[in-house]
Amino acid sequence: MKRWRAWKKLGALLTIGFFLAACGGGGSTTPIQQAEGGVGIAVDPYIVGAVFEEKDAAGNTIQRSTPSDEDGRFTFDKPFASGSSLVMVEKGLHNGLPFNGTLKRKVNASGVLVTSPLTTLVAEGVSEEAAAEMLEIEVAELYQDPMVYAGQGDNRLLVAAMAVNTALTILDNKVENLSLIENTVKSVAAFIEKVLDDASGSSQAKIGAGVAAADFIVNQVKTEEKDLTAAIEKVGEKVAELIEKAEENNGVVAVEVGDDGEIVIDKPDTSLAGYLAKAFEAFDKGTINNSTDHLIDAAAYFKHALALASGDTSATQSDKDVAYFFGAFARVLSLANPYSTAVDGNFNTLGDLLDAFGFEKGNDLRKDFSTISYPQECFDNDFGWEECKNLPLPADSPTSGEVQAFLFDKLTVELNAAISDFNKVSTGFTYSWTDPVTDAVTEFDYADLLFTRGLAKAMLFQLHVQEAYDMDVDIAAEEQDFNQEEEYTIEDFLTNNPTLGSLKDASKLAEAKVFATGTLDDWLAALDRVEGSLDERQNHFIDFTAEECYWDNQAWWYVCEPSQEKTEENLARLKEDLAAAKDSLNEAIVTNEGRIVDFSQFFKGIDLRDQLPAYEGSVPGLFPDPTLGGILVEGFDINADLDEDGSPDLLMGLTQFSEKMLDDRDFYVGGWCGVYGELSLSSEGTFSFDVQIWPTWTTVTGTWSVEDGKLFLDGDNDYSLQASLAEGDGRQDGWLFLDVFWSQTFNQQSLECFGYFSSHPDGFASSSP
C-alpha cells in the first residue's frame, strides 16, 4: 500500500487545520438584485485579492466571492439575498501592502455594493446618522466609492475611510464606546488629510504614503507605543520623506522602526516572488523553533503571494505555481492559529476552540505550537512522584454539534477554495524544499499536487458524511457523568443522546459521493503519472518507495534498501484497489477475498442509529441488520458469535470459552511456566494432550467440557486443567489466538500459569504459530 511522507510542520498543521472551522450553511434566497450574480467593490483604497462571503442574519454562509481585482471588484455566482451581509474573509493587499483591517457591508441596496471601512462602521452597529455626523458627510456617502471621489480631487471620503479603518483595527472593531471611536477617527483623519493634501507629490504617491502611515500607526499602537498621539507624531515628522519615497516607487512604500529605534522608510518587495521568499523564510523559522508567530506569518505571506498570482505580470509560471500550491495549503494553515481572538462564542480559528474548551488564554502560552496542551492539575502522589490530571471541561464548553458546524462550514469553504487554487497549477509544477533542521530535501511535482488535491477532496467527503448525521453531544456534561458515575455504560450514553447517529440530511451523502469520486480520480491520475519514475521519487512529498530488508552478518543488524520490484508491486495493487473502490461507489463489487460489497447503498441514505445493536449496560446484542443496510452483500458475518456470549465477536472480541469455539479443534498450548504442547479436542467430548511439563514429555487423555465459559479437562494420571479466557479474538489468516489463565494438576504437581492457545483449521502442519 502507499506510504505517505508527511512534510514536517506544514503537513502536521494541515492535518490540524482539517479539523477546524466555523459558521455557515443555508439562508434566505430572496433576491434584491436582478443581475446574474452579486457584485461588490473592496476599497480602502482598492484592495486586491480580498475574498468575501455573503452571510445570512444568523451568520451562516450563503456564498463565497471571487478574489477582488485591481479595481477592488469581486463577484458572486448568485444575486444577493435580502437581509444578508458581506463579510471579508481573506484580506488581500492594498497599494501592494497587506490590508490590516476587515470590511463588512449590509446588503441594503441593489447594484454594485461598495464595501469600505465606512460600511463596516454601520455593519458593526453604529447608526447611519451617527456615523455620518461623526465623519461630517451625508448618509448616502457612507455607501459611495471613496476612490471615485478622490479621482475627482475630493479626498473627504478616502480620508474618512482610512481613518475609520485605522480606528476600528486599533479597537478590534468594538464600537460600544462611540466617543472613543470618534476621537480616534478625528485624530487619524487630521493626520491623513495632511498627507493627502500636501502640496508636493502625485495623487498616487500621496495615497501610498497615507496607506503606509496608517499601517504604521496601527502597528505602533497595537504592539509598541500603545499611544495614538505618540505614534502619529513619530510618523508625522517623516511625511515629506514618506511622500518622496512613495513618488520614487509608484506609490508603494512602507514605514517601519529599525533596530536602532529610528523610522525606516523604504520600498518593500511587493512582488509575488518577494512574498514567496518571505513565506519560506518565516516557515523555515517556524520549523526550527515551532514558533506560532512565524507559522502564522508564513501563512499570511503565502496568501499574499496567492493574491498576486493572477495579476503580477513580472512573475514566472514557476512562481505562480508555487504560489497557488502553497497558498492553498496556507488557507487551511491559517485556521490553525492558536491565539485568542477575544470574540466570545464565535469560532473562527483553533484559538477560539482552545478558549472555549478552557485552555488558558494568554497568547504567550501559545507561542510555541508544540507545547500547547490541555490545562492540568499536578500533585505529588503517595509515592512522591508528580502526577497530573486534566481539569474538568468548562460547563459551557462547545457541544460536539457546535464543533461539527464549525468544522463543516469554515473548513468546507477553505478546502473548496484550496481545490480551486490547486486547479490553477500547471502540469509542469516542480519545487524543492530543504528542511532547515535535517537538511533533508522534499520534492514536489504535479503528481504530488494530484495526491494533495485528492486529499482535500477526501476531507470534503468526510465532512459531508459527518454533516449528514446528528453528532450533537454535550461533551462537558458527558465528561461529568462519566467521572461521577461508578459505572457509566454505553447504554447510559445512548439513552442520554437518543438521536445521536441518526440521519438528518441525506443530500449531504449525495454530495459526499461526488467528493469521493473526485478523490479516487485524482489519486488514480497521480499513480498514472508516477509510473515509470518510481526510482526517482524517494524524496517526494508523496512517496511510495517500498524496502527490502535482510540480515547483515557483518553489521549484525537488519539493513533495509529501496526495492524497485516491491514498489512496483505495491503500486499495481494500489491502483487495483483504488479502481475497485471507485466502482464500489456505484455498484456491488467482489473484493480480493471473494466477498461482495455495495457502498452505493450507503449514499442512498442509511440511518446509522438504526444499525446499532441494543445495549445492556456496555454489552451489545446482535446487529439488527447484518447487511448494514445492504452494504455487506455476501461473505460477511458481523453477527458471528464464536464464544456464544450473545454479543458479536466484532464488537466484544472473545470473552469466554464455548463448545463452538473448541469443538473438534487442535490447539498449540504455550505458557510462561515451562508448559507447552499440542491439545486435540474431539466432538465426542474427549481430548488428547501431548504436553511437556519441563523437563518431562507425556501424553494425557480424558474428557473435556465447558462450564460457565471455562474449559475443564479431566484426564488420566491424576491430570486436570481449568482454563479461562484472559483476552480473546486474536484471529489472523485462519489462526485463532486465545490468551488464557489456567490452573493445572499433574502427578500431584500443581501450577498456575498465564499462556496462550493457538489453533489453525488446517492443523499444525499447514503453518506455525
N, C-alpha and C positions, 0 to 999 in steps of 0.2 A: 504493500500500500504506500501511498505518498508520505513523504516525510517533510513536514513544514519547517522551514527555518525562520524563526522569529527574529525580526530585525530589532534587536535590543530594545531601547526605550520606546521608539515610535510604535513598534508592533505591540508592545505591552500597553501603552497608553491608548492605542487604537482600540484594543480589546476592552479597556476600561470605558473608553468612550462609547462602545457599542452597548453598554449597559447604563446609559444616562439619557436625559431629555426633559421636555415639559410641554404643557398647554396645547390642546388643539383637537380638531376634527369635527366638521359639521358646521351648521349655522344657517342663517336666513339666506334666501336666494332671491329676494325681491329686487329686481334691477332698478336702479335710478338713472342709469346711463345706457344709452342705446348703441354705443359704439361696439365694435367687435369684442374688445376687451378693455379693462380699466387701464388708464394711463396716468402716471404721476411724474413729478419733477422733484428731485432732491437737490436742495440748494442751501449753501452757507459760505462761500459761493458754491457753484455747481460741484456735485460730488460724483466721482467716477467709481463704479464697481460696488455701489451700495445695493443691497437686496432688501426688499420689503415683504412683509406678509400682511394680508388682509385678515383681520380677526373680527369675530362677532362680539356682541356685548359681554359674553361670558369669558372672553379671552381665547376662544377656540379658533384655530387656524382654518380659514376658508380656502385661501390660495396663496401662492408664492410668486413673486415677480421675477423678471429677468434682472440681471445686474444693470445699474444705471450707466448710460453712455457719457460722452464728454460734455453733453449739454444737460446732464443730470436726469435724463429721461429714462423711466423704467415702465414696463408694461406687464399686464396680467392677461391670462387667457380668457377670463370671463369678465363681464361687466361687474362693477361694484355692487354690493348688496346694501340695502337700506339699514342704517343704524350701525354699520361696521366702522372699523378704524384701520388706518395704515400704520404699520409699526416697522421701523428699521431693525433688521436682524443681522445684517452684515454692513459694517460702517464704510468701507471703501476709502477713497482718497479725495482730498480737496486741495487744489493747487499743488498736486504732487506729494502732499504730506498726509499721513493717516488722520482721518477725521476723528476727533476725540469725544464727540457728543453722541446724542441719539435724537432721532426725529420721529414724530408722530403726527397724525392728521385724522381728525374725524371726517368721515365721508358725509359731508353735509351740502354737497353741490354736485352738479353734473359737469362733464367736460374733463379737461386735463387738470388734475388736482396737485397744486404746488404743496410740497411738504417741506417745511422750513422750521427753524427754531421758534418762529412766531406762532405757527400752527401747533407746535409742540407745547408751548406755554398754555394754550387753550385746551389742548387734549389732556394735559395733566390736571386740569381742574380750575384754572383761572378763567373768570368770565371774560367774554369778548370785550365788554365795556371797560372792565378794569384793566385788561391788557392794553387796549387802545389808549386809554387815558395815561397809563404808565409810560407808554412809548411815544405819546404825543402824535398819534397817527389816527386815521379813520379806521373803523371796524373792518370795512371791506378790504383795506390794505393789509390786514393780517394774512390774507389768503392770496396775495399777489406775489409775483416772482421778483425778488429784490434786484436780481441781475439785469432785468429788463429796464428797471428804473435807473440803475447805475449806468447802463449804456446810453441813457438819455441825459446823463450828467447829474442825476438826483441820487445821492448816496444815503438818503434818510433810512430807507428800508434795509439796505445792506448793513449799515452801522447798527441798526436795531437788531437785526438777525444775529450778527456776530457777537454783540453784547449779550443778548439773551442766551445764546448757546454757551458762552463763557460762564454766565451766572448759573445756568441750570447744571452744567457739568461740575462746577465747583460745589454746588449744593446737592449733588446726586439726585437731581430732578425732584427735590422736595419743595413743594410750593405752599406749604401751610403758612409760612411767615411771609406774607406779601410785601411787607415793608422791607424785609431783608433782601428779597429779590429786587425790589425797586432800587434800593441803594446800591446794590452790586451792579445792576444793569446801568444805572446812570454813571457810576464811576468808570466802568469799562467803556461805555459808549462815548464819553467825553474824550477818552484817550484815542479810541479807534477813529473817531471823527477827525481828530487832529492829524492822524496818519493819512487818512484818505483825502483830506483837504489840503495837504501840504502842497506848496506852490510848485515844487520840482517833482519830476518823475512821471512816467506814463501811468495810465489807469491800471494797466496790468501789474506794474511794479508795485503800486501803492496797495492794490488789493492783496498781492502776495505778501507784502510787508505786514499788512493788517492780520492776515491769517497766521503768519509766523509769530507775531507779537501776542495774539490772543492765545495761541497754543502755549507759548512761554508762560503767560500769566497763569493759565490753568495748572501747568506742571509745577510752577513755583508755589502757588497757594496750597495745592493738594499734597506736595511732597517736601517742600523746603521751608519757605518763608512763613506759611500759614497766615500771611498778612497781605491783603489785597493792595493796599496803598503802597507798601514797600515794593511789591512785585511790579506794579505799574511804573513807579519811579525808576526802578532799576532798568527796565527796558526803554523807558521814555528818554533816558539820556542817550540812547543809541538810535533814535528814529532816523536821523539823516543818514547814518551809515547803513542802517537796515534797508532803506529805500534805494540807496545807491547800489548795494549788493543785489537787491532784487531786480534793479534795472539791468545789471550786467548779466543776470541769469534768467531772463524772460519771466520774471515774477516768482521763480522758485527759490526760496531762501528759508533758512531755519535759524532759530536763536537757541543757544544752549549755554550752560555755565561750564567753563573749563575747569581743569584740575586745580588751577590757582584761584578759583572763585570768580574770575572775570568773565564777562559775557563774551561768547564767541559767535560771530555771525558769518555764516558760510552757506554755500550751495550744497545741499545733501544730494547724494546719489539716488535719484528717484526713478531710475530705470528698472526694468524687470530684472536684469542681471544684478543690479545693485541690491535689490531686495532679496534675491535668492542668496547672495553672498552673506547678507546679514542673517538670513534664516538659518543657514547651515552653521554659521559661526555660533549663533545662540543655541542651536540644537546640540552641537558638539560640547558646549559648556554644560548644558543640561545633562548630557550623557555622562560626563565626568563626575559631576557633583550632585546629581539628582535635584538640581535647583528648579523649583517651581517657576520662579520668575523667568529663568532662561527658556524653559519649555513653553511658557505662555508667550514670550517674545518670539520664539521660533514660529509658533502657530500664527501669530499676527503677521509676521513678515512673509510667510508663505502665502497667506491670504492676500496681502498687498500685491505680491507678485502675480497671484491669480487674477486680481482685478485689472492688472495691466496687460495680461497675456493677449487679449484680442486687439488692443489699441496701440501697443508700443511697436511702431514700425521699425525701430532700430534693433529689436530683439531677434535673435536667431530662432529657427524652428526648434533646435535642441533645447534652448532656454524655455521656450513656450511649453514644450512637452514636459520639462521638469516642473514648471510652474503649475500646469494642470494636474500632474500626477501627485505631487506633494501638497499642492493646495487642497486637493480632495481629501487627503489624509488630515490636513490641518482643520478642516471643517469639524471633524469628529474630535480631534485632539483638543479643540477649544472648549468642548463640553466637559473635558476632564479638569477644568480649572477648579482647584480645591478651595480657593479663597472664599470667604464670606462676602455676600453681596449686600447684606443688610436689608434685604427685601423679604420680609416675613411672609410665609405662606405662598410664595411664588417660586416654583422650581425652574431654574434655567440652566444650572451647571451642577457639577459634582459638589461644589462648595455649599450650595443650597441644601442638598440632601444631607451632607455631613452636619450642617447646623440643625436640621430638623430631627436628626436621629441622636442628637445630644453630644456630638463632638465639640470639644472646646473651640470657641470661635476665633481666638486670636490668630491672625494671619501669620504671625511669626512662628506659630506652631506647625504651620503647613508649608514652610518654605522649602523643606526637603521632602519631595514627593514620596520617598521610600520609607519615611518614618511615621507617616500618618497611620494611626491605629485607634481603635475604639477606646474611649476612656475606661480606665480600670481602677480598682481599689486594691492596694497591695498591703500585705501584713506578714508578720513572722508567724509561721505555723508552729505546731508542737515540737517539731524537730529543729527549730531555729532557722529554717530556710524561708526565704521570701516567697510568698505565694500571692498570686494576683488573680482577680476575677473581674469579669466585665460588670460595669454598673448597669442597673436596670434601664431599659429604654424609657424615655420620657412618655408620659401618658398620652400626650398629643402628637406622638410620632406619626409620620405618614402611614396610611394603610397600604397594603400591597396593591390595592386598586389604584390609589393615587400614584404610586410608583409606576404601575403599569401604564397609566395615562401619560405620565412623564416620559417613560421610555418610548412609547409608541409615537406620540405626536412630535416631540422635538427631534428624536433620533431618526424617525422616518423622513422628516424634512431634510436633515443633513445628509442622510445616505442617498436619497434621490438626487440631491444637488451634487454629491460626490460622484455618482454614476454619470451625471451629465458632464462633469469635468473629465472623467476618465474617457468618455466618448470622444473628446476633442484631441486626445493624444494621438500622434501619428504612429504608423506601424514601424517606423524606424527608430523609435524611442530607445535610448540607452543611457545609463548613468551608473557611476561607481561611487560608493561612499566608503570612506575608511573610518573605522571605529577608532576614536582618539584614545581609548583605553587599551585596546588589544592590538591595534594596527591591522585587524582583520578587515578584508575588503569584501563588501557586499555589492553584487552586480544586479542591476535592474534592466529589463528589456520589455518588449511588448508582450511576451508570454507571461512575465510576472504581472504586468498590468491586467491581462485577462483573468489570471487567477485572483487578483485582488478585487477586480470588479465583480467577479463571481462571488467572492466572499461578502461583499457589500450586499449583493442580491440575496445571498443566503441569510444575512442578518435581517433583511426586509421580510423574507419568508418567515423567519422565526417570530418577528414582531407581529406580523399579520395573523399568524396562528394564535399567538398569545392573545391578541386583541379580540379574537373570535369567541373567547371564553371568559366567563366570570372568574376572576382570580382575586377577588377582593377579600382580604383578611385583615382584621385589626391586629397588627403584628405585636404591638405593645401589650394588648390585653391577652393575647395568646401566650406571650412570654410569661406574663404574670401568673396565668393559670397553670402553666407548665411548672413553674418554680414553686408554686404554693401547694398544688395538689400532690398527695402522696403518690398517686399513680394516674397521670393524665394520659388517657388512652387515645388511640386513633378514633375510636367510636365517639369519644367526647369531642374531639376536634371536628369531626364531620357533623355531629349534632349542632355544634356551635355555628357552623358555616354551611347551612343547608343547600345553598345554591352554588357553592364552590365547584368549579369544573363544568358547570352547565353551559350549554351553547347559547350565546347571546347575540351573535351577528354572523350568520353563515356566509354573508357576502365577503367577509374578510378571508374566508378559506379559499374562495374562488380567486381572490387577489393573490393569496399566498401561493397558489398553484402557478400563477404566471411568473412569480419571482423564483420559484423552484425550477421551473423550466429554463429561465434565463441563467440561473446559476450553473446548471448542468451544461447548457450550450457553451457558456464561457469557458468552463473547465475542459470540456472536450476540445474546443478550439485551441486552447492553450497547449494541451497534450499533443495535438497535431503539429504545433509549431516547434515543440522541443524534441520531437522525434528526429533522430539522426544527429543530434548535437548534445546528447546526454553527457558525454565525457567532458564537455566544455562548461557545464552548468553547476559545478560543485560549489561555487561561491555565490550562487544566485539567491535572491530573496526567497524564491520557492525552489527547493532543491529535492530531487527525487533519488539522489545517489544512494544505492544500497551497498553494503560492505560484506566482504568475505573475511572470516576470521579463522586463524589457525594458531596452533601452539608452536612457539619459537623455543626450541630446545636450548639455544644459546642464551636467550634472554630470560628463559623460564617465565614466560608470560605470553598471553594471547595477543597477537598482532592482528589488527583489522585494516584492510585496504579496500578502496573502492572496487566494485565488481561491475564491469560493463554488462556482463551476462545477466546477473541478478537484477540490475537496474532495468534492463530491457524487459525482463520477465515481469517485474512489478508494474512497469508502465503499461504493458499489454493487458495485464489483469485489471488494472485500474480503469483503463479505457472501457473494457468489457463491463465492469461493474457500473460505471457512470452511464453507459448506454442503456443497460438494463434498468437502472434507476429512473432514467428518463421515460422509458417505455411504461414503467410501473405507475407513472402518474396518470396514465390514460387507459390502461388495460391490465388484466391479470398476466403475470409472468411466472416462469418457472425459475427458481433460484438454482445456484450451483449444487445445493444439497437435494434437489428434486422436489422442493416444496413449492407451493403456489401461493403468491400474494397478489393483492389488488389494492394498491394505495389510492386508486381513483375513488374508491368508496369513501375514504376519509374526507376528501374535498367536497363531497356532496353534503356533508354536514352530519357528523356523529356527535352526540352528546356524551362527553367523557364521564360525566357524573353517573349517567345511566349504565356505563360499562363497569363501574366499580362493584366489587363484591360487597355483601353485607359484612359488617364487622361486629364482633362481640368482644368488647374490650379492644385489645390490639391484635386480635386473632381474626383473620379473614375467612369467610366462607368461599365457595367456588364462584368463578366468574359467571354472571347470568347469561352471557353470550360468548361462548368460546371462540367465535369467529371475530369478535370485536367489531361488529357492525359490517361483516363481510370482507374485512381486510385480509384475514387469515383464511384462505380458501381451502388449502389441503396441506397435510404434513405437519400440522401444529397441534399440540395438545396442552394448552395453557392451564387446563384443569388437572393435569397429571398429578396424582396423589400417591406416590410410591410408598410413603410411610403410613398411609391410611389414617391420617390425623384429622381429616375433614377440611384441610386448607390446601390450596395449590402449592406445590413444591416451588413454583416460580416465585412466590412471594415469601414463603416461610422457610424455604430450604427443607432439609430432612430433620425432623425433630425427635423421632423415635424409631425403634426397630418395628418392622411389621413382617408378617409372613410373606406378603407380596414382594417385599424387598429382598428376602433371604431365600425364598423357596427355589430349590434346585440350582443354587449358585455355588461357585468356588471362590474362596477368598484367600488372598495372601495376608497373613497376620503379622504385624510387627509391633514391638513395644520398646520403650526406653529402659526396660529392666531385664534385657537379655533374652526375651522370649520372642520367637518368630517361627513361622511355619505355614503350611497350607491346610485350609479348612474347607471340607466339602459338606454341603448341607443338602440332603435329598428331599424330594417332595413327599416321601413317606414318613418324614419326621426323624430320620436317622442321620448321624454325622460320622465323618472320619477326619481326624485331625493329626497330620504329621507335624509334630511340634518339637522344637528344641527348647528345653529349659536348661540353659547353659550349665554344664557342657554336654548334656545328655540328649540324644535324639530318641523319640519314641512315637508310636502311633496309638492314638486313643480313639475308641469308637463308643457310640452310645446314641442317645436320643436328644433332640433339641426341641425347644418350644419358645413362644413369645408370650409374655405376660406383662401387661401394663407398659408396653413399649420397650421392655427389656428382653434381651436374649439370654436363655438359660441352656447350658449344655450339662447333661448328666451322663457321665461315661464310666468305663471300667477303670481298674487300677486306682480306685478312690479319686477319680478326676471329676471336677465340677468347675463351671465358669459362669459368671454373671456379668454381662456387658450392657452398658447403657451408652446412648449416643451423647458425645460431648459437643460435636459440631458436625453438620452433615452437608450434603449437596455439593460435594466436590466431583462433578461429572465432566469428563472431557474425553472426546474421541472414543466413546463407548465404555470408558472406565468409570467405576463408581468408587469414590474415596470416602471413607467414613472415619472421622476421629472419634475414639471411644475411650471410656474408662472401663476397666474390668478388674474383677477380683477372681482369683484362680486358686484352686486347691489340687495338688497332685502329690501322691505318696506322702501325705501328711505335711507337705510343704505349702505354705500359703503366700500369695503375692497380691499386691495391688499395683496396678500399672496404668499408665496413660499410653496409648498407642494408636494404631490405625488398622482398619480393614480395607483392602482394596480388591476389586473384582473386575474382570472383563468378561463379557458374554461369550466370547470365543474360547475362553480357557486361558491358562497361563502360558501356553506355548506360543500364542499369537503375538505377544508383546511382553514387555516387562514394566513393573510399576515405576 
